[in-house]
């Protein structure tokens, strides 16, 4: 039978700062200089432009009006009724297929 070789490894803490935010004593100057620079402090919200060059996201569209919300709610209810009607025509009850906590736990 093959003999098992004992493998060992060393864990090295490569964090630059302690939990208090102080520079660790074990970190050499070379490691500090090669570390990525920390981001600049955040500017005040009033000074920041609405859309920065770093993000290519378009501005948010306005919220739907009350009439649009009502149309969406009506369309949702109609589609729910249509689905329940299809289930009923297939010979099942919509309540049979309803997901409840008790069914989930079974």
Secondary structure by P-SEA (a helix, b strand, c coil): cccccbbbbbbbbcccccccccccccccaaaaaacccccccccccccccccccccccccccccccaaaaaaaaaaaaaaaaaaaaaaaaacccccccccccccccc
